[in-house]
């Protein structure tokens, strides 16, 4: 998936701040899960979180 449009994501949130907070929390969760399982991340956790969040909002 290509980088999701920030404008598209902003429409689902009341503020940019809340979007940033949600992406950061989810990225931290992805990173911690990868550390626990010993998984090597190919993509940065923030990119993964942003893409997964955009995919959830598309549904």
Z-matrix of the N, CA and C atoms (Angstrom, degrees):
N
C 1 1.441
C 2 1.524 1 108.86
N 3 1.318 2 115.76 1 137.68
C 4 1.452 3 120.05 2 175.83
C 5 1.518 4 108.94 3 -75.51
N 6 1.308 5 116.18 4 162.66
C 7 1.458 6 120.07 5 179.91
C 8 1.524 7 110.09 6 -53.92
N 9 1.327 8 116.83 7 128.40
C 10 1.466 9 118.74 8 -179.63
C 11 1.521 10 111.09 9 -70.11
N 12 1.304 11 114.89 10 150.94
C 13 1.454 12 120.85 11 178.64
C 14 1.528 13 109.76 12 -68.81
N 15 1.328 14 116.58 13 127.03
C 16 1.463 15 120.78 14 179.27
C 17 1.529 16 109.65 15 -63.79
N 18 1.322 17 117.06 16 -37.30
C 19 1.466 18 120.48 17 178.33
C 20 1.516 19 112.05 18 -59.60
N 21 1.319 20 116.53 19 -37.26
C 22 1.460 21 122.01 20 178.71
C 23 1.530 22 110.46 21 -67.30
N 24 1.326 23 116.37 22 -40.30
C 25 1.459 24 120.68 23 179.81
C 26 1.523 25 111.82 24 -72.33
N 27 1.328 26 116.70 25 -37.70
C 28 1.462 27 121.55 26 -179.03
C 29 1.533 28 111.04 27 -61.36
N 30 1.327 29 117.08 28 -33.55
C 31 1.464 30 120.38 29 -179.17
C 32 1.527 31 111.88 30 -61.35
N 33 1.319 32 116.95 31 -26.58
C 34 1.454 33 121.49 32 -178.96
C 35 1.532 34 112.57 33 -85.66
N 36 1.316 35 116.90 34 -11.82
C 37 1.460 36 122.08 35 -177.69
C 38 1.519 37 110.47 36 -116.67
N 39 1.317 38 114.74 37 153.94
C 40 1.464 39 119.58 38 178.22
C 41 1.525 40 111.52 39 -76.21
N 42 1.346 41 116.74 40 -27.11
C 43 1.462 42 119.55 41 -179.25
C 44 1.522 43 110.47 42 -149.47
N 45 1.305 44 115.17 43 157.80
C 46 1.466 45 120.52 44 176.52
C 47 1.518 46 110.50 45 -65.57
N 48 1.320 47 115.45 46 -34.31
C 49 1.459 48 120.74 47 -179.40
C 50 1.527 49 110.17 48 -58.87
N 51 1.322 50 117.79 49 -44.78
C 52 1.459 51 121.10 50 -179.34
C 53 1.530 52 111.03 51 -64.95
N 54 1.310 53 117.16 52 -37.89
C 55 1.461 54 120.86 53 176.43
C 56 1.526 55 110.61 54 -61.67
N 57 1.315 56 117.06 55 -45.77
C 58 1.467 57 121.81 56 179.75
C 59 1.517 58 110.66 57 -62.30
N 60 1.326 59 117.07 58 -42.83
C 61 1.460 60 121.61 59 179.78
C 62 1.531 61 110.52 60 -62.46
N 63 1.333 62 117.40 61 -46.21
C 64 1.463 63 121.00 62 -179.61
C 65 1.521 64 111.96 63 -63.30
N 66 1.327 65 117.02 64 -42.66
C 67 1.468 66 120.54 65 178.77
C 68 1.526 67 110.45 66 -65.00
N 69 1.325 68 117.21 67 -41.92
C 70 1.470 69 120.56 68 -179.80
C 71 1.527 70 111.59 69 -64.75
N 72 1.324 71 117.30 70 -43.09
C 73 1.466 72 120.53 71 178.99
C 74 1.523 73 111.06 72 -63.18
N 75 1.325 74 115.91 73 -43.85
C 76 1.461 75 119.84 74 -179.06
C 77 1.530 76 110.86 75 -67.56
N 78 1.322 77 117.02 76 -38.23
C 79 1.464 78 121.13 77 177.82
C 80 1.524 79 110.31 78 -64.30
N 81 1.313 80 117.56 79 -40.63
C 82 1.465 81 121.83 80 177.42
C 83 1.523 82 110.30 81 -62.52
N 84 1.326 83 116.29 82 -41.08
C 85 1.468 84 121.29 83 178.00
C 86 1.533 85 110.73 84 -62.43
N 87 1.317 86 116.84 85 -44.02
C 88 1.467 87 121.74 86 178.82
C 89 1.522 88 110.34 87 -61.86
N 90 1.316 89 116.70 88 -44.34
C 91 1.462 90 121.89 89 -179.70
C 92 1.527 91 111.71 90 -63.98
N 93 1.326 92 117.16 91 -44.89
C 94 1.463 93 120.79 92 -179.97
C 95 1.521 94 111.31 93 -65.39
N 96 1.321 95 117.24 94 -40.06
C 97 1.467 96 121.50 95 178.57
C 98 1.531 97 110.27 96 -63.62
N 99 1.326 98 117.18 97 -40.80
C 100 1.463 99 121.19 98 179.22
C 101 1.533 100 110.53 99 -66.15
N 102 1.322 101 117.53 100 -38.18
C 103 1.466 102 120.98 101 177.52
C 104 1.523 103 111.46 102 -64.92
N 105 1.320 104 116.84 103 -41.51
C 106 1.466 105 121.23 104 -179.52
C 107 1.520 106 112.05 105 -65.39
N 108 1.328 107 116.48 106 -40.24
C 109 1.458 108 120.24 107 -176.64
C 110 1.525 109 113.13 108 -89.73
N 111 1.326 110 117.01 109 -8.90
C 112 1.458 111 120.60 110 -178.67
C 113 1.515 112 113.33 111 77.73
N 114 1.313 113 116.00 112 15.57
C 115 1.463 114 121.91 113 -180.00
C 116 1.525 115 109.87 114 -72.50
N 117 1.317 116 116.39 115 139.93
C 118 1.463 117 121.68 116 175.70
C 119 1.520 118 107.74 117 -95.89
N 120 1.325 119 115.60 118 122.34
C 121 1.455 120 120.49 119 -178.53
C 122 1.520 121 110.25 120 -84.56
N 123 1.310 122 116.05 121 127.19
C 124 1.458 123 122.19 122 178.41
C 125 1.525 124 109.89 123 -82.29
N 126 1.322 125 115.19 124 -36.79
C 127 1.460 126 122.06 125 -178.24
C 128 1.527 127 108.21 126 -109.83
N 129 1.307 128 116.81 127 151.81
C 130 1.465 129 120.57 128 178.75
C 131 1.530 130 109.53 129 -64.90
N 132 1.330 131 117.07 130 143.51
C 133 1.463 132 120.53 131 -177.98
C 134 1.529 133 114.00 132 -57.69
N 135 1.321 134 117.62 133 -33.63
C 136 1.472 135 120.07 134 179.50
C 137 1.526 136 110.19 135 -66.63
N 138 1.323 137 117.60 136 -41.94
C 139 1.467 138 120.48 137 177.67
C 140 1.520 139 111.07 138 -63.46
N 141 1.322 140 116.40 139 -43.36
C 142 1.455 141 120.52 140 178.75
C 143 1.521 142 110.73 141 -62.23
N 144 1.321 143 116.93 142 -45.42
C 145 1.458 144 121.18 143 -179.56
C 146 1.529 145 111.32 144 -62.76
N 147 1.309 146 116.90 145 -43.31
C 148 1.463 147 121.25 146 179.93
C 149 1.525 148 111.07 147 -63.30
N 150 1.322 149 116.65 148 -44.92
C 151 1.464 150 120.50 149 179.67
C 152 1.523 151 112.18 150 -65.83
N 153 1.334 152 117.63 151 -41.68
C 154 1.459 153 120.57 152 179.80
C 155 1.526 154 111.19 153 -68.74
N 156 1.311 155 117.21 154 -37.92
C 157 1.453 156 121.08 155 177.56
C 158 1.532 157 110.49 156 -64.51
N 159 1.313 158 117.24 157 -41.83
C 160 1.465 159 121.28 158 178.01
C 161 1.530 160 110.72 159 -65.03
N 162 1.326 161 116.62 160 -38.55
C 163 1.459 162 120.24 161 178.51
C 164 1.526 163 111.63 162 -65.15
N 165 1.339 164 116.55 163 -38.19
C 166 1.470 165 120.34 164 178.03
C 167 1.520 166 110.84 165 -66.14
N 168 1.334 167 116.90 166 -37.62
C 169 1.454 168 120.79 167 -178.38
C 170 1.533 169 111.85 168 -73.08
N 171 1.340 170 117.26 169 -24.87
C 172 1.460 171 120.96 170 178.74
C 173 1.523 172 112.27 171 -71.52
N 174 1.318 173 116.38 172 -23.18
C 175 1.471 174 120.00 173 -177.05
C 176 1.480 175 112.44 174 -76.15
